[in-house]
């Protein structure tokens, strides 16, 4: 019978002529996303911001547009001011923040972003820590990577290390960013 298949004793039916719904959603996702990159660090500048540059390079290589790039001190008021001001006035659909997700005294990015999020994408942090655990072991639990929605934009908050940025961008953000933006705008 067309559209039916039998697997492990259970009969399943997919929409005729269509694949699984997550693939359908991805097929309708925007292909080019306007992105803002923010590095939260007390020591980075444009010359030595390897992770911020990597994020920008990976985004543009994947066909996305960089509409803003900022380096801000890891000071809660400065981070909050930048995020709230730019969220209102910037055309970015996605904001990717790197740095400040650890547990040291100076790491305050998580608290600021967590307080701003209107809807959380808990799966992002969970998957990031799982994938990190597979690479670096139990110290992955120290990461407070998070994501969610704020003022009509998606915010991803990543650790500032180059390997963490590579992992998050290549395995999580780039494959799902268009899908998330598409779902958010429904």
VENFEN-V854952 format. One record per pair of residues at least 12 apart in sequence whose C-alpha atoms are under 10 Angstrom apart, sorted by the first residue. I is the first residue (numbers start at 1). J is the second residue. If there is no record, write none. Layout:
i	j
I	J
I	J
This chain:
i	j
2	14
2	16
2	17
3	15
3	16
3	17
3	18
4	16
22	179
23	179
24	179
25	178
25	179
25	180
25	182
25	183
26	175
26	176
26	177
26	178
26	179
26	180
26	182
26	183
27	178
27	179
27	182
28	178
28	179
28	182
28	183
29	176
29	177
29	178
29	179
29	180
29	181
29	182
29	183
30	177
30	178
30	179
30	180
30	181
30	182
31	62
31	63
31	64
31	177
31	178
31	179
31	182
32	59
32	60
32	62
32	63
32	64
32	65
32	177
32	178
33	59
33	60
33	62
33	63
33	64
33	65
33	66
33	67
33	92
33	93
33	94
33	177
33	178
33	181
34	59
34	63
34	64
34	65
34	66
34	67
34	68
34	90
34	91
34	92
34	93
34	94
34	95
35	56
35	59
35	60
35	64
35	65
35	66
35	67
35	68
35	69
35	90
35	91
35	92
35	93
35	94
35	95
35	96
35	153
35	154
35	155
36	55
36	56
36	65
36	66
36	67
36	68
36	69
36	70
36	86
36	87
36	90
36	91
36	92
36	93
36	94
36	95
36	96
36	97
36	155
37	52
37	53
37	55
37	56
37	59
37	66
37	67
37	68
37	69
37	70
37	71
37	92
37	94
37	95
37	96
37	97
37	98
37	155
37	156
38	52
38	55
38	68
38	69
38	70
38	71
38	72
38	79
38	82
38	83
38	95
38	96
38	97
38	98
38	99
38	157
39	51
39	52
39	53
39	55
39	69
39	70
39	71
39	72
39	73
39	74
39	79
39	96
39	97
39	98
39	99
39	100
39	157
39	158
39	159
39	160
40	52
40	70
40	71
40	72
40	73
40	74
40	75
40	76
40	78
40	79
40	97
40	98
40	99
40	100
40	101
40	107
40	108
40	109
40	157
40	159
40	160
41	71
41	72
41	73
41	74
41	75
41	98
41	99
41	100
41	106
41	107
41	109
41	160
42	71
42	72
42	73
42	74
42	75
42	99
42	100
42	106
43	71
43	72
43	73
43	74
44	71
44	72
44	73
45	70
45	71
45	72
46	69
46	70
46	71
49	71
49	160
49	162
50	160
50	161
50	162
50	165
51	98
51	99
51	158
51	159
51	160
51	161
51	162
51	163
51	164
51	165
51	166
52	69
52	70
52	71
52	96
52	97
52	98
52	99
52	160
52	161
52	162
52	165
53	69
53	162
54	162
54	165
54	166
54	169
55	96
55	97
55	98
55	162
55	165
55	166
55	168
55	169
55	170
56	68
56	69
56	96
58	165
58	166
58	169
58	170
58	174
59	169
59	170
59	173
59	174
62	174
62	175
64	174
64	178
65	92
66	92
66	94
66	95
67	90
67	91
67	92
67	93
67	94
67	95
68	86
68	90
68	91
68	92
68	95
69	95
69	96
69	97
70	82
70	97
71	97
71	98
72	99
73	99
73	100
73	106
73	109
74	99
74	100
74	106
74	107
74	108
74	109
75	100
75	106
75	107
75	108
75	109
75	112
76	106
76	107
76	108
76	109
76	110
76	111
76	112
76	113
77	108
77	112
78	112
79	97
79	108
79	109
79	112
79	113
80	109
80	111
80	112
80	113
80	115
80	116
81	112
83	95
83	97
83	112
83	113
83	116
83	150
83	151
83	155
84	116
84	150
84	151
87	150
87	151
87	152
87	153
87	154
88	151
88	152
88	153
91	153
92	152
92	153
92	154
93	151
93	152
93	153
93	154
93	155
93	177
93	178
93	181
93	184
93	185
94	149
94	150
94	152
94	153
94	154
94	155
94	156
94	177
94	178
94	180
94	181
95	147
95	149
95	150
95	153
95	154
95	155
95	156
95	157
96	147
96	154
96	155
96	156
96	157
96	158
96	169
96	173
97	109
97	110
97	113
97	145
97	146
97	147
97	155
97	156
97	157
97	158
97	159
97	160
98	145
98	156
98	157
98	158
98	159
98	160
98	161
98	162
98	164
98	165
99	145
99	157
99	158
99	159
99	160
99	161
99	165
100	143
100	144
100	145
100	157
100	158
100	159
100	160
101	113
101	142
101	143
101	144
101	145
101	146
101	157
101	158
101	159
101	160
102	141
102	142
102	143
102	144
102	145
102	158
102	159
102	160
103	142
103	143
103	144
104	142
107	144
109	144
109	145
109	157
109	158
109	159
110	143
110	144
110	145
110	146
110	147
110	157
110	158
110	159
111	144
113	146
113	147
113	148
113	149
113	150
113	155
113	156
113	157
114	144
114	146
114	147
114	148
114	157
116	148
116	149
116	150
116	151
116	155
117	146
117	147
117	148
117	149
117	150
117	151
117	153
117	154
117	155
118	148
118	149
118	150
118	151
118	152
119	147
119	148
119	149
119	150
119	154
120	146
120	147
120	148
120	149
120	150
120	154
120	155
121	146
121	147
121	148
121	149
121	154
121	155
121	156
121	180
122	145
122	146
122	147
122	148
123	146
123	147
123	148
124	145
124	146
124	147
124	148
124	156
124	157
124	168
124	172
124	173
125	143
125	144
125	145
125	146
125	147
125	156
125	157
125	158
125	168
126	141
126	144
126	145
126	146
127	145
127	168
127	171
127	172
128	140
128	141
128	143
128	144
128	145
128	146
128	158
128	164
128	167
128	168
128	171
128	172
129	141
129	142
129	143
129	144
129	145
129	164
129	168
131	164
131	167
131	168
131	171
131	172
132	163
132	164
132	167
132	168
135	163
135	164
135	167
143	158
143	159
143	164
144	157
144	158
144	159
145	157
145	158
145	159
145	164
145	168
146	158
146	159
148	180
149	180
149	181
149	184
152	181
152	184
152	185
153	180
153	181
153	184
153	185
154	177
154	180
154	181
154	184
156	168
156	169
156	173
156	177
